[in-house]
Amino acid sequence: MMRMVAMAMLLAMVGATSAQQVYPNKPIRFIVPYPPGGSTTPIARLVSQKLTESWGQPVIVDNRAGGNTIIGTDALAKSAPDGYTIGMVGNVHVLMPSLLRAPYDPLKDFTPIATLTSNEAVLVVNPSIPANNLQELIALAKAKPGQLNHASSGTGSLAHLGIELFNTMTGTKIQNIPYKGSGQSMTDLLGGQVQLALNIPSNVIPHIRGGRLRAIAVTGDARMSALPEVPTFAEAGLPGFELKYWYAVLAPAGVPKPIVGKLSAEIAKIMSSTDTRQNLHNQGMEAFMSTPDQFAALMKADMARFAKIIKDANIKIDD
């Protein structure tokens, strides 16, 4: 009897190992907790197409929007941990639980796979604002507390948290004006209904080049190649102000390490290729590669940083 049990266990282990070795041998679902369109769509399509080409198995993008990304992300958390369901997340994954009751733990209920892209933020103002650099903008905001408005894609969004951090660091009181998306916020910014925004490069660079917006500063350690004339916040006199947007791939908790390693290595290969880098650069983004452990550390650090900003600014949104 003992021999039969031992043999059964051995066969099960061999079968599991064999399944991992031939992974993937069926279609993979790629959950994206955002609606089609916007900055997530081209990234998701690029990754799914390249994985399909590399492995010969369809990688199907499944847009599951709603609940500030919670609906799609919860579906990912509840999926089988076999490597056949993966999901795309951004910074909002680690900041949303500080704002809403999420049915999952953003760290414990997921397996980090790989980061995909990152981009810094650009602080821009409507040209009607009499501020040509960061120090002039800070002085103006201090002279008019509560009278300058900032356009963001919603309460609790990364841009909103960025402006609250800016207020804390500079002693200003710039008001956040939340929008449901970037389209109307950009329209109002260009029209002067709001005065400034902290936004991703792809949304503002065309307007900067057209003279419809004035760039004040960029986040990051170095100037952007697309905006070489615009100083970093550190150069402009506000060191320590950082805001980086990133997108990455997670899987449910418990995915076997060999599958995690295969997914991570293939995604890193895709993101490091010359054509991918050029594709992303054309969209104002940069390829961002990391190991699963590095990605886990990034999420943990960002979660703590955003939670502090949310607490200090007393940011709340309705469930």
N, C-alpha and C positions, 0 to 999 in steps of 0.2 A: 504493500500500500504506500509506504513512504517513498519507494522508488518511483511509483506512478505519479505521485504528487510532485516529486522533484523533477521528473521528466516533463510534466506539464508546465511547470514554472520555467524550465529551460527553454522549451519550445515557444512559450509566450515571449520570453526575452529575445530570442532569436528573431521571432516574427516582428517584434517592435523595432529591433535594430535594423532589420531588413527594410521595413517600411520607411524608416528615417533615411536609409541610404539611397532609396530610389525617389525620395521627395524632390520635386512634386510629381505625382502621377495622376492628378486630376485638377480641374479648374480651381483657382484661388479667388476668393472674394475680397475686394479691397474697399472697405467701408470709408466713406468720406462724409463726416458729419456737417457738411456745408451744402447749400443748394448749388446746382450747376451754375457755372459762371464765376466771375471774380478771380482772384489770384490763385485759388486752390485748384481750379479746373485744369489749367495747363500742366501743373506739376503732377497731379494725379494721373492724367492721361499719359504723360511722358514716362513715368515710372511703370505704369501698367503695360504700356506698349513694349518697353525695353525688356521687362521681365518675361513677357509673352514670347518675344523673339529669342531670348536666351534659353528659356526652358521648354519651349514648345507646348506649353499649357496656357490656356486663356487666363488672364488676370483681369477680372471684371470689376469695373468701378461701380460701386453702389452708393449713390448719394442718399444719405439718411439725415436730412436736416431737421432742425427743430430743437426747442428748449435750450438755446444758447450752446449748441453742440452736444448737449447731454443725451438726447435720444439716440443718435448714432453711436456715440461713445459707449453708452450703456449696452447697446446691442453687441458691440465688440467685446466688452467685458464678459458677457454671458455666452459667447461663442465657444465652441470646443477648442481646447488648446493644442491643436494638431498642426498648426502652420497653414491651414487652408482658409483662415480668416485673419486678415491684417487690417489695420486702420491708419488713417492719416490724421494727425493732430497738430495743433499749433500751441503757442504760449497759453491760449485760453484754457487748455486742458488742465494746467496747474494753477490757474488763478480763479477759475469758475467756482470750485468748491468753497472758496472763501466768501463767495457772494450768494450762492444758491445751495440748497440741499441736494447733493448729487447722490444717486444710488450706488456709488462705487467710490473706492479710494483711488485717487489718480496715480499713486505709486504702487501700492500693494496688489491691486487687481489687474495689473498689466505687465507684460514682458517688453522691456525696451529692445528695439531692433536696430534702428539707425536714424540719424538725422538726415534731412534732405537738402534744405535750403535755408539761407538766412539773408536778411537785409537790414540795414540800419534805417533810421528814421531821419526825415528832413523837417526842420522847423521852418515854416513859411508864413508870410503875412501878406495880406492884401496891400497892393501898392499905395493905397490911400493912408496907410498907417505911417506916421512920421518916425520910422525907426529903420535905420540902415544896417544895424549890427545888433548883436546880442545885448550889449551893455545899454544901448539906447532903448531897446525894447523893455529891458528890466526897469530902467528909470521911468519909462512911460507907464508901465503897469503899476509901479509903486505910486506914481502921481495920480493914477486913476483906479484905485482899488475897486474891483468888482465891475468895472466898466468895459474891460476887454473880454471878448468871448472866444472860446476855442471850439472848433468843430471836431467831433469825434464820431466814430461809428456806433456808439452806444455807451450807456452807463456801465462802467466796469470793463470797458474795452482796454486794450493795451495803450491806445492813444490817450484815453482818459486817465489811466494810471500814470502815464508819462507826464501829463500836465500837472497832476497833483504832486508828483515828485518835484517837478520844476517849481511849483508854488512853495513847497517846503524848503527847498534849497535856496531860493532867492528871496523869500519873504513877500511874495506877490500874492494877489488874489484874482487870478484869471479864472473866469467862469467856464465850466464845461457845458456845451450844448450838444446833447446826444441826438444822433440821427439813426435811422434804421439801416442805413448803408452808406457807402462812400459816394454814390451818385449825387444825391440831394445835398450832402454836406459840401461837396466840391462846388456845386452850382451856387450855393449860398456864400461860400468863401470867395468865389470869383466875383459875385455880385456885391460883396461888401456887407451882407447881412451878418456875417461873423468875420472876425478880424484875423484870426490865425489858426494854424493847424499843425499838428505833429503827425506826419503821414509817411507812407512808404514811397520810395523814389518813383516807381512806375506811375503813381497817381499824380505826382506834382511836377516832374521834370519837364513834360511838354509845356506846361503853363509857365514854368520858370523861364524856359528858353523863349517863349512867346511874349514875355514881359507882363504876363497877367498875374503873376505871383512873384514875390521877392523872397529869395532863400536867405535865411539868417544863420543857420548852423546845422551841422550833421552830427549824428551820434557815431560812435566808433573811435578806434585808435588812430585812424588815418583818413584823409580826405577821400571822397568818392571819385573814382576815375571819370564818372559821368558829370561831376560837378567840381572840377579841380579848383575853382575860384572860391568855393564856399568853405569856411573854416570849420573844424570840429568844435564841439562845445568846449573842450579843454583849451584849444587855441583861443577861443573867444572869451575865455575867462570863467568857465564853469566846469572845472575838472570834476570827475566823478559822476556826471550825469550820463547814464547809459540807458538805452532802450533798443533792444535787438528783437526783431521778429524772426521766428524760426518755425519750420514745419518738419515733421518727422513721422516715423512709422512705429506703431506699437502693435502688439499682439496680446491676446488674453494671457493671464498669468498661467504659468505651468508649461509653456511650450518647451519641448526637449531642446537641450543645448545644441545638439548637432544641427537641428533645423534653424535655430536662432543664428548660429554661425554661418550657415549657408545663405540665409536671407540677408544678413548683415553684409557679408562679403560681396554678394551680387549687387546689392543696392549701392555700396561704396564704389564698386566698379562702374556702375551706370553714372553716378553723380560726378565721378572724376574724369569721365571721357571728355574729349575736346568738344564734340558736338553738343553735349549736354551743357557744358559750361557756357558755350556761346549762346545757346538757346536761352538759358536763364539770364545771362548778361543782357540780352536784348529786351528782357522783361524787367530789368532793374533789380534782379536777384543774383545771389551768388550760391554756388554749390557749397554745402556744409557737411563734411563727413566726420563721423565719430564712431567709436566702438560702442557696443551696448552699455558697457560700464560708464563710459564718459557721458553718454546720453542720460543715464540714470542720475548721475551726479548733477548734470545741468538741470534736470527737472526738479530735483530736490532743492537746489540753490534758488532757482527762480520761484518756486512755490513759497519759500520762506520770505524772499524779498517782496513779492507781490502781496503776501498776506500782511506784511508790515505797512505797506503803502495804503492798503485798503483799510486797515484798522486806524492808522493815523489820520486819514482823511474822512473816516466814518462813512465810507461809501456803502450804499445799500441799494439793492434792486428787488423788485417784487418777484416772488416765486411764480 
